[in-house]
Amino acid sequence: MTLTQDAPARAPRSGSPAPQASLVVQGADATGIVAAVTSTLGGHGANIVSLDQYSDNPQGGAFFQRTVFGLDGLQAALPALRADLDRNLVDAFGLRYTLRDLSVRKRVAIFASKSDHCLLDLLWRHRQGQLPVTVAMVISNHPDVAEEVRSFGVPFFHVPCQGADKSAAEAEHLRLLQGNVDFVVLARYMQILSADFIDRVGVPIINIHHSFLPAFIGAGPYAKAKERGVKLVGATAHYVTENLDEGPIIEQDVVRVTHAHTAGDLTRRGADVERAVLSRAVLWHAEDRVIRDGNHTIVFA
């Protein structure tokens, strides 16, 4: 009988975890990209925590990759790391990349109207530590939710927006936003943004839209859905473009309904879906999990 001795247990690591960063890469697919990414990070002593990649066609298609890594002394190492990424990814492969310290949270402004279910859900999730963002402000065209917003310790701004000419309101929005936020969330903000505003704000805008088959536009969509006897109600979170409700989709979900549900039931069930879909979209955007490619997205959820 041969006796074997168990290998000694590896001593647990001491100290706090290394700061983490995200590296998002996209461009034309080619042999050697993954090796270039991992060897560049490894050359700087980085430890890869997670890596997701997708190619829509390995033979010359588009390539997308999200990598999260830990690196001691991250802030000091970033300039040299960027220089190597420029050489090994941009110069060698013609790729585009973004590199971000995940400890620096993205700043978000939330736009809302009278309907507050999506707004308050985002604020609650943020307070519970479920959304890694800094809520810089809430802007509303109605003052109704001011006290509730301020109870979360978030600045509230009432910017009236009435009539066809929204130029004054949008000018005030730009004054509040520019230089202060990294993205905007429309939490059932019931106003159409002008193409000029979308262009000038200079940051991504995420919207939540009630979506049905068929789609119902205008006021009272859930009542219209009840009249048509729909069997599904749902919601879509998407990036805003100048083409109304046609921007790249981030997340969607649906819930089944029956003939027995009232219009009020549909409204409540629809609100539940809207909250969940919007919160996932905001989380994924905040964590650099969404890559835009034309009018569609790659989401590493």
N, C-alpha and C positions, 0 to 999 in steps of 0.2 A: 504494500500500500504506500502510495506516495503522498507525503504531506505537503501541502502548499500553504503559504502564509499570505494573508490578505495584504494588499498594498496599503500603506498608511494613508489615512484620510487626509485630503488636501486642507490645509489651514484656511479658514475663512478670511476673506479680504477685510481689511480694516479701513476706516476712513469713510468719508462721504462719497457718493457716486460722482463720476466725472461729469462736467457740464455737457449737455447734448446739443447737437445742431442737426438741421435737416439739409440735405443736398438733393435738389430736384433737377433732373437732366432730361432734355428732349432734343430731338433732331432726327436726321436720317439714320436708319439702322446700318450697322457695319460690324464686322468681326473685330473683337477686341475691346469694345466699349466697356463692358463690365469689368474686364481685367484692368483697364486703365483707371476706372473709378476706384476699385478696391486697392490697387497698388499705390495710387496716389494717397489715399487715406491712410493706408498702412505705413507708408513712408513717413508720415507725420505722427505715428504712434496712436492713431485713432482706433477705437474698438467699435466695429459695426454692430449696432443693436438690432436693426431690421433693414431689409432690403426688398423692395417690390419693383418689378419691371414688367413691361408689356411692349410687344411689337405687333403692329397690325399686319405686317408681312415681313418675315425674316429675310426675304430676298428683296432688299431695297426699300422696305416700308418705313414707317415712322416708329421711332423708339422713344420710350418713356421710362423713367426710373426715379424712384424716391428712396433715399437712403437716410436713415437716422444713425448717428454715431456719437460716441462719447469721446471726449478728449480733454485731458487735464490742461489747464492753462489755455482754454479755448480762445478767449478774446485776444490774447497776445499772439496766438498761432494763426489767426484768421488771415492776416495780410499775406504771409508766406504760403498758406494753403491756397488762397485765391490765385496767387501767381502760378503755382503748379497746375491748378485746374485750368487756368487760361491756356497754359502750354500743352497740357496732356489731353484736354477735351475740346477746347475751342479751336486751337491751332491745328491739332492733329486730326480731329474728326468733324470740325465745323458745327459742334453742338452748342446749345444754349443751356445755361444753368443758373440756378439761384441757390445761394448758401445763406442760411439764417441761424442765428443763435436762438434756440427754442426758449431760453430763459427770458428773452425780450418779447413780451406778449404783444400781439397785434392790437391796435387801438380801433375800436368800432364805435360808430354812431348809429343809433337805432331811430328810425323814423316811424311814427305811429299816428293813427287817427283815433276815432272814438272806440273802435273795437280793440280791446286790450289783451285778449287771451294770449296772443303770440308774444307781445311785449313783456307781459308779466312773467310768462314762462321762461323767457330768455334771462330776465333779471334774477329770477329765483334760481335757475340752474347756475348762473354765474356766482351767486352768493354761496351756493353749495359746493363750489369748486369743480363743477362739471364742465365749464366752458373756460378754457385757458385764454382769455382775452382781457383787455382793459376796456370797460365801457366808459368811453370818454364823455358821452352825452346822449340824451334822448331829445329829439325834436318832434313836435307835434303841431298840427294845424288846429288843434282843439286843446283847451286847458284842462279838460276833465281828469286826466291821469296825473296831473302835476304832483299832488301830494303823495300818491302811491309810489311814483318814481323816486321822489326825494327821500322816501323812507328807506330806499335801498342805498342811499348815499350817492346817488347819481345826479349830476346837473341836468335840469330840465329847461328847455327853451320852447316857448310858445311862439310860433311863426304863422300868423294867419295866412291862408292861401285860398282866396275866393275869386270867382269869375274866370274869364278866359285868359286874362293877362296875368301870368304868374311870374313875371320878370322880377318884380320887387321881392317876392318871397324867395325866389331862387338866388337872387343876389345876397340876401341875408343868409341863406343856407351856405353858400360858398364862403362867406365871411367867417362863419362859425367853423366850417369843416377844414378849410385849407391849411395844411401843415399840422393838423391836430389828429387826424385819423388815418388808418391804413385801409379800411373798407367800411362800407355802409350796408345796413340791413333794413329793408322795408318790411316792417312787421305789421302787415295789413294797413299800409299807408295808402289811403284811397285817393291818391292824386297821380296824374300822369306826369312823368318827368320829361322835360324838353330834351331834344338832341343836343342842344347847346350846353345844358347843365351836365348831361352825362359825359360830354367831351371835356368840359372844363374841370369837373370835380377830380379827375385824375386818379381815382381809386376804384377797385371793383365794387359793384353794387349787387346785393343778393335780394331777390324778391320771393315772396310766397304767394302762390296763386292757387285758388280752388280750381280743380280740374275734374271734369266729368266726361263721360261718354254718353251722349254728345256734350260739348262744352256749352255753358250758359254764361253769356256776358251780361254786364249791366247789373242793376240792383236786384236783390232777392234771388240769388242763384239757387238757393236750396229750395225755395218755394217752387221755382220753375222745374227743378229736378223732381220734386214730388209730383208735380202735374204730369210729367212725362213718364213716371213710374220707373225711374232708374233703379238699377240693382247694385251699383257701386258708387260710392263717393270717394273723392281722393284729393290730393294736393300735390303740387309741383314746386320745388325750390329751384330757381334758375338765376343766372347772371342777367343783369339788365343790359339791353342794347337799345338803340333807337327804334328798333322794330318791336312794337309792343308785344310782350309775352312770348317772344320768339328767341330769346337768348339761350345760351348753352345750359342744358339741364344738369343739375347737381344731384338731386334726389327726388324720388316720387314714392307714393304709397297710396293704398286704397283700403277701404273697409266695406264689407258687404252690408246692404240694407234690403229690406223687404217692403211689400205693400202695406204692412202693418205699421211701419214707422211714419210718424207725422213729420211735417216740415220742421217742427222744433227738434225732433229726434235727429233728423238729418243735419241740422245746424250744429247740434252738440257733437255728433259723431264726426262731422267735418272739421270742427274746431280742434278736436283731439288729434286728428291726422295732421292738420296744419301745424300744430305745435311740435309734434314729433319730427315731421319732415324738415321744418325750418331749423330746429335745434341741431339735427344731424348735419345739415348743410353748413351751418355756422361753425360747428366743431371741426368738420373736415377741412373747411377753408382755413380755419385758425391753425390747424396742424399741418398745413401744406400738403394735404392729401389729394387735392383737386388740381389737375393739370388741364388747362384750356388748350384746345387744338381746333382752330376755326370755330365752328358753331357746335361743337360737341366737347365732351369732357372725358377724361380718364380719371377715375376715382379709386384710389387705393384705400378703401375703407377697412 
